[in-house]
Amino acid sequence: MSAPAPPGFCSVNTGNPKGWLDPQEPRTRQSRAVDGPKYVVLTSVNRDDLPEGGASHYAEVVRPPKAKFPETAVGAPDT
């Protein structure tokens, strides 16, 4: 469970204004096109609009680089 940010901390409104998730995450996949990255860092916004905070979506983004490049370390500092 996450606590709300203090007032003035973030200028982005909460919620999901566009009402979607991008299950393909094409920009993420394209950025990993380099052969054999040593380290991938994924950051995200707070998805408090989703029941599980977006954990399943986040996991789906992490799995492809680990499957293709098992030696690649994946950091997710926002989790």
C-alpha positions, 0 to 999 in steps of 0.5 A: 500500500502506498501513501499519497505524495505530499501536496506540491510534490508532483504536478501530475493529477492522479488517476488514469486520464487516458484510461489505458495500459499499453500491453506491448510497451513498444518504446520499452521494447525498442529501447532494449533492441541493443544486443546484450544490455548489461543493465536495464532500469525501469521507472514508472509513475504510481498506478494507484488507479489499478487494483494491484498498483500495476504490478502485473503490467510491470512484470510483463515489461520485465519478463522479455529482457530477462528471457532474451538476455538472462545475464541482464540485471533489471532494476525497478527502483519504483517498486 
